[in-house]
Amino acid sequence: MSKNFDVVVIGGGPGGYIAAIRAAQLGFNTACIDEWKNGKGGPAPGGTCTNVGCIPSKALLQSSEHFEHAGKHFADHGINVSGLGLDLAKMLGRKDHVVKQNNDGILYLFKKNKVAFFHGRGSFAKASDAGYEIRVGEESITAKHVIVATGSNARALPGVPFDEETVLSNDGALRIPAVPKKLALIGSGVIGLEMGSVWRRLGAEVTILEALPTFPGAVDEQIAKEAKKAFDKQGLKIELGVKVGEVKKAGSGVSIAGPTPRAKRSNSMSTS
């Protein structure tokens, strides 16, 4: 494999892998570096979207919607279901399979478009007249041009690190091993709403704590009103204008202090 490239892309998420493929299609000798790992330690390109964002959340949304329809709506269509049960481990396993299919699809596209792939963490070593030297583990490659597409990480609340058991990022919220009795979501962003919908459909009591006075705050007013009606109808409890105070672990759950009396939740997820 060549170690000298016209373009090297650091990061294999939706921005990075598409940039790498397009550069290769335009005739540049291109490489992509990505450090995501699957459960077996192998490469898992696709970034947050594929691994702990859009793709797994949509898989769980679909599965949870089927479960809710079978339990609550099939009878309206003359379809009677008895003995309905939830195999959460299998549902999460299907989600993981969907993620792997997407990881493998990106690797296939790299191969098809002759993009060299390096699995590991890329770091700049030095600059020279030939370009930039980048280290990936024990390997060293050079590039005339570098695209940094390293994405983002979930931000924990001050003094409340993620343990992915009771205080969850989007990663932990996608793999809760048992349906929690209660789940509090701090923030009403897209990820929070998706995770709230999934676990509410599966049986959790979900409360969304939003600091803004409107919901959701970043969309057209009329759309926001209709969205609020839809989520209220789903059974999500949405509290607006909430300033979250102290968050701390309390026994097997988490307590959240705010402008209202302290409430105890079994899990808390930060979506900031």
Rosetta blueprint (number, residue, H / E / L):
1 M L
2 S L
3 K L
4 N E
5 F E
6 D E
7 V E
8 V E
9 V E
10 I E
11 G L
12 G L
13 G L
14 P H
15 G H
16 G H
17 Y H
18 I H
19 A H
20 A H
21 I H
22 R H
23 A H
24 A H
25 Q H
26 L L
27 G L
28 F L
29 N L
30 T E
31 A E
32 C E
33 I E
34 D E
35 E L
36 W L
37 K E
38 N L
39 G L
40 K L
41 G L
42 G L
43 P E
44 A L
45 P L
46 G L
47 G H
48 T H
49 C H
50 T H
51 N H
52 V H
53 G L
54 C H
55 I H
56 P H
57 S H
58 K H
59 A H
60 L H
61 L H
62 Q H
63 S H
64 S H
65 E H
66 H H
67 F H
68 E H
69 H H
70 A H
71 G H
72 K H
73 H H
74 F H
75 A H
76 D H
77 H H
78 G L
79 I L
80 N L
81 V L
82 S L
83 G L
84 L L
85 G L
86 L L
87 D L
88 L H
89 A H
90 K H
91 M H
92 L H
93 G H
94 R H
95 K H
96 D H
97 H H
98 V H
99 V H
100 K H
101 Q H
102 N H
103 N H
104 D H
105 G H
106 I H
107 L H
108 Y H
109 L H
110 F H
111 K H
112 K H
113 N L
114 K L
115 V L
116 A E
117 F E
118 F E
119 H E
120 G L
121 R L
122 G E
123 S E
124 F E
125 A E
126 K E
127 A E
128 S E
129 D L
130 A L
131 G E
132 Y E
133 E E
134 I E
135 R E
136 V E
137 G L
138 E L
139 E E
140 S E
141 I E
142 T E
143 A E
144 K E
145 H E
146 V E
147 I E
148 V E
149 A L
150 T L
151 G L
152 S L
153 N L
154 A L
155 R L
156 A L
157 L E
158 P L
159 G L
160 V E
161 P L
162 F L
163 D L
164 E L
165 E L
166 T L
167 V E
168 L E
169 S L
170 N H
171 D H
172 G H
173 A H
174 L L
175 R L
176 I L
177 P L
178 A L
179 V L
180 P L
181 K L
182 K E
183 L E
184 A E
185 L E
186 I E
187 G L
188 S L
189 G L
190 V H
191 I H
192 G H
193 L H
194 E H
195 M H
196 G H
197 S H
198 V H
199 W H
200 R H
201 R H
202 L L
203 G L
204 A L
205 E E
206 V E
207 T E
208 I E
209 L E
210 E L
211 A L
212 L L
213 P L
214 T L
215 F L
216 P L
217 G L
218 A L
219 V L
220 D L
221 E H
222 Q H
223 I H
224 A H
225 K H
226 E H
227 A H
228 K H
229 K H
230 A H
231 F H
232 D H
233 K H
234 Q H
235 G L
236 L L
237 K E
238 I E
239 E E
240 L L
241 G L
242 V L
243 K L
244 V L
245 G L
246 E L
247 V E
248 K E
249 K E
250 A E
251 G L
252 S L
253 G E
254 V E
255 S E
256 I E
257 A L
258 G L
259 P L
260 T L
261 P L
262 R L
263 A E
264 K E
265 R E
266 S L
267 N E
268 S E
269 M E
270 S E
271 T L
272 S L
